[in-house]
Amino acid sequence: MKSKLLILALLAYTMIQGIACNKSDSVSNPDPVTPPPSPWEKVVTSVSGRIFDEAGLPVNGAVVTAGTSTATTDINGSFSFKDVSLYKSGGLISVEKSGYLAGKRTFQVETKNQHYVSIRLIKKQATQTFNAGSGGTITAADGTTLKFEPGSILNASNNSNYTGTVNILFQIIDPTNADFAENHPGSVLGRTKAGNLNGTIARNLMYVELTGSNGEKLKLNEAMPA
């Protein structure tokens, strides 16, 4: 009887070991998982479009940038790029013209497709000033205020502290405007963890541009938010 019990025990032990080994094998050799596409993947595509002012008139001589390429709009406000390399999940078109806020548009890029972009530029309002060393409070045309702490301004080129006079352009963009989709200076897209772009809803939008007394670009110290 003891020998039979011993044999049964050995058989049970062997079966458990076999199950444990199989379980271990399945864990150590999982099915391959396909990683999500990188949001920084670039593709070659073509882009054309037109640049207008707030009145809907074409803007001549605006500088348009796509990736590492630049173009200048003609008398009809038109521009075009052929075979430019842009981020697939967020191609960026930037526009600059003296006297206007910088215009930007982000869009989902398809390889070799001809994309069309229309952007309306907003005229700049008068700039205000404050001293970077002592900080200041700036008021927009609609009464919105923006407060800067002392020592919160940096040189954009090297991140060094800036202590001189700050020229600030502070404008409120109305998201309820019928032309908001074309004339907002930026993008109302948000990126998911998977790298995809989704539309967002803009409740309030402020445009802030900081420059130094010599025209140098400035920025806010992220450790001291306004």
C-alpha positions in Angstrom: 0.0 0.0 0.0 2.8 2.4 0.9 4.5 1.7 -2.4 1.3 2.5 -4.3 0.9 5.8 -2.4 4.5 6.6 -3.1 4.0 6.0 -6.9 0.9 8.2 -6.9 2.7 10.9 -5.1 5.6 10.8 -7.6 3.1 10.9 -10.5 1.4 13.9 -9.0 4.7 15.7 -8.4 5.7 15.0 -12.0 2.4 16.4 -13.4 2.7 19.6 -11.3 6.3 20.1 -12.4 5.2 19.7 -16.0 2.4 22.2 -15.6 4.8 24.6 -13.9 7.3 24.2 -16.7 4.7 24.8 -19.4 3.4 27.9 -17.6 7.0 29.2 -17.3 7.6 28.6 -20.9 4.5 30.5 -22.0 5.5 33.5 -19.9 9.1 33.6 -21.1 8.0 33.4 -24.7 5.0 35.8 -25.0 3.4 36.6 -28.3 5.1 39.5 -30.1 3.5 42.9 -29.5 3.4 45.4 -32.3 4.6 48.8 -30.9 2.4 51.8 -31.6 3.5 54.1 -34.4 6.0 56.7 -33.4 4.5 60.2 -33.2 7.8 61.5 -34.6 7.7 59.5 -37.8 8.3 61.7 -40.8 6.8 61.3 -44.3 7.3 63.1 -47.6 4.3 65.1 -48.8 3.2 68.2 -50.7 1.4 71.3 -49.3 -0.2 74.3 -50.9 -2.5 77.0 -49.6 -3.3 80.7 -49.3 -2.7 83.3 -46.6 -5.3 86.0 -46.0 -5.7 88.9 -43.6 -8.7 89.5 -41.2 -10.7 91.1 -44.0 -10.2 88.1 -46.2 -7.7 89.8 -48.6 -4.6 87.9 -49.8 -1.4 88.7 -48.0 1.6 89.2 -50.3 5.2 88.6 -49.1 4.4 86.4 -46.1 7.1 83.9 -45.2 5.7 80.3 -44.9 7.7 77.5 -43.4 7.1 73.7 -43.7 9.7 71.5 -42.1 13.1 72.9 -43.3 11.7 74.5 -46.4 10.4 78.1 -46.7 8.4 79.9 -49.4 7.0 83.4 -49.9 3.4 84.1 -50.8 2.6 85.8 -54.1 0.2 88.6 -54.9 -2.7 86.2 -54.4 -1.4 85.0 -51.1 -0.6 81.6 -52.5 2.3 79.3 -51.6 3.3 75.7 -52.3 5.8 73.0 -51.2 6.6 69.9 -53.0 8.2 66.8 -51.4 8.7 68.3 -47.9 9.4 66.1 -44.9 6.8 66.6 -42.1 5.8 64.7 -39.0 3.0 62.2 -39.9 0.9 62.8 -36.8 1.3 66.6 -36.9 2.7 68.4 -39.8 3.3 72.1 -39.0 2.9 75.1 -41.3 4.2 78.4 -39.9 3.6 81.9 -41.3 5.3 85.2 -40.5 4.5 88.7 -41.8 5.5 92.0 -40.3 2.6 93.6 -38.4 0.7 90.4 -37.9 0.6 87.7 -35.3 2.5 84.5 -36.3 0.1 82.0 -37.9 0.4 78.3 -37.4 -1.5 75.2 -38.5 -1.1 71.6 -37.6 -2.7 68.7 -39.5 -2.6 65.0 -40.0 -0.2 64.2 -42.9 -0.7 61.5 -45.5 2.2 60.3 -47.6 2.4 61.9 -51.1 -1.0 63.6 -50.7 -1.5 67.2 -51.8 -2.6 69.0 -48.7 -4.3 72.4 -48.7 -3.9 74.9 -45.9 -5.7 78.3 -45.5 -4.7 80.7 -42.8 -5.9 84.1 -41.8 -3.4 86.4 -40.1 -4.5 88.7 -37.2 -3.1 92.3 -37.1 -0.9 93.0 -34.1 -2.2 95.4 -31.4 0.1 97.9 -29.6 2.7 96.4 -27.4 3.1 97.2 -23.7 6.2 97.1 -21.5 7.3 96.1 -18.0 10.6 95.6 -16.3 11.7 92.0 -16.0 13.6 92.6 -12.8 10.5 93.9 -10.9 7.8 92.1 -12.8 4.5 93.6 -13.8 0.8 93.2 -14.6 -0.4 93.6 -18.2 -4.0 94.2 -19.2 -5.5 93.1 -22.5 -8.1 95.1 -24.5 -11.0 93.1 -22.9 -9.7 93.6 -19.4 -8.0 90.3 -19.0 -4.8 90.6 -16.9 -1.5 88.7 -17.0 0.9 89.0 -14.1 4.6 88.3 -14.3 6.7 87.6 -11.2 10.1 89.4 -10.8 12.9 87.6 -12.5 10.6 85.3 -14.4 11.8 86.2 -17.9 14.6 84.4 -19.8 16.5 84.9 -23.1 15.0 82.4 -25.5 18.3 81.7 -27.2 20.3 80.6 -24.1 17.9 80.4 -21.1 19.8 83.1 -19.2 18.0 85.5 -17.0 16.8 88.7 -18.6 16.6 91.9 -16.5 15.8 94.7 -18.9 12.6 96.1 -20.4 10.2 93.6 -21.8 8.0 94.4 -24.8 4.9 92.3 -24.6 2.2 91.8 -27.2 -0.9 90.4 -25.3 -4.1 89.7 -27.3 -7.2 87.7 -26.6 -8.5 85.6 -29.5 -12.2 85.0 -29.5 -13.0 81.3 -30.1 -16.6 82.1 -30.9 -15.7 84.1 -33.9 -17.1 82.6 -37.1 -13.6 82.6 -38.7 -11.8 81.1 -35.7 -10.9 77.9 -37.5 -8.8 79.9 -40.0 -7.5 82.9 -38.0 -6.4 81.4 -34.7 -2.6 81.6 -34.4 -1.9 78.0 -33.5 -3.7 74.7 -33.4 -6.7 73.3 -31.5 -5.4 69.8 -31.7 -4.2 67.6 -28.7 -1.9 64.6 -29.0 -2.9 61.3 -27.3 -0.4 59.0 -25.7 -0.5 56.8 -28.8 0.7 59.8 -30.8 -2.6 60.6 -32.6 -4.0 64.1 -33.0 -7.5 64.8 -31.7 -9.5 68.0 -31.9 -10.0 70.0 -28.7 -12.5 72.8 -27.7 -11.0 76.2 -27.1 -12.7 78.1 -24.3 -10.3 81.0 -24.0 -7.2 81.7 -26.1 -4.4 84.2 -25.4 -1.6 85.2 -27.7 1.6 86.4 -25.9 4.8 87.5 -27.5 7.8 88.6 -25.5 10.8 90.6 -26.9 13.6 92.4 -25.3 14.7 96.1 -25.8 16.9 95.0 -28.7 14.3 92.9 -30.4 15.6 89.6 -29.0 13.1 86.8 -28.3 12.2 86.2 -24.7 10.3 83.5 -22.9 8.7 82.7 -19.5 10.7 80.7 -16.9 8.6 77.5 -16.6 9.5 77.3 -12.9 7.8 80.7 -12.3 4.5 80.6 -14.3 2.5 83.7 -15.0 
